Amino acid sequence: MKKTFSDIIYNGLYQLFIIIIPIITVPYVSRVLGAHALGIYGYVYSIITFLSVLIAVGMNQLGPKVIAQTNRELRLKRFKQLWFIQFITGLIVIIVFICVTILLLPYKQYFLLEIPFLVGYVLDISWYFIGIGEIKKVVLRNTLIKMFALVLIFLCVHTTDDLGIYVLINSLSILLSNLVFWFSIIRSLRQEGQKDVDKVNDGTTSKMLLHQALILLIPQVAVQAYTSFDSTIVGTISGATQLAFYSQSQNIARVVLAIITSVSVVLMPKMAAMQKKDATEKRILKVFDISLTGTLIISLYLAMLLMVNAKVFVGWFFGNEFTPMSKNMFWVSLIIIFISYGGVFATQYTLSRGLYVRYAIPYIIGAIYSISLNLLLVPKMKSFGGTIVITTTEILVCLIRVFIVKKYLPIWTIFKAHIRYILIFLVTLFVGLMLDFGEISAFYDLVIKSVVVSLVYAILVIIVNRNKLDKLRKILKL
């Protein structure tokens, strides 16, 4: 348990570091490159991100679970089987990508600069270290690489003409952050030994792993349809500037999401291992309930904080050129709640139990809904149409995630306990939107408003949980 807590802390600190990076770079880059150049980058990145999911072929979900449930003696063989699938898939994707880029795609120079990015995903074996609980290695190495990339951005990116340099820095940082794992993987695996390896049926196991990887790839491709391909649609129909408003308005929300979902990244292999060891259902559900409640309280708070500050924050943080995207940021902040809450059901319950088909269904339905509605709304409403679609898509996906596990979990009991936090969110949001401090600087407006709504939210949460706090005090006295 101490190791699990340590992993959550390390991963949480890393996600906090990921938040700090855009806080430092985005105001600089948005002013230096401008909305149009950032729109081009968003268009290129949306397609590259989709391809990186194909290369990963479900390994970020399958890898940690398989490694966590595998005996130490067999980990080397399982690792080889899993990575071979990833390597072959990546090789095919990169070859096809180069051919299509040269023959068909616009912005060819920027797409070709993303080749290191794709190679980096071929070499990505962080799922192995997550599976064995070595989150610390993943965190420390990625932190060092990102710090190096951060320095290079400030040293090398100064004008709109430096967009290519910006693309290359981000692309190479992904390659380097994944390459460094290979320096220790061989040594780590050798230390674990290879007892009874020859007894494993290679052919049968490899086919089974390939089948599971392909099943898990389906929801990953589907989710890209409304988290990356949606940007492609907005950029193609409405242009680079509108795409910048659409994608940049989501950036802060998705960075915040990374912190919340980091708990699920750590707990999923732990819960899979608990089931392998035949832990009691009561114990598993207790861990799940604590995680779900904590996730809801934090996600509601962070979404509320972004929503009450959206109008002032956009101009202060991104620059006046991005002021029109304030309403985008207000509404898209809701995805923090629904992705986080639904993600606990999907990752810590459905995925950890190997319910891959049920895991895939919400993503597929979400993809169909997103593509259809984007094609209807984006031509008329431009970036805000895309914002409406991504927000309602995440609400739909969350509801389906909960619905498909209702026969396994006491859903109504869980919801009754959580309604109080939703009411607290609505009350605090109303208070925050009513606050008006007049003609003060944007920075002080953000700070004062954030402090006030944080106090209101914290006090209300404490009040509704006073019985639990009393029980906790009694336990501590014993």
Disulfide bonds with the S-S distance in Angstrom:
none
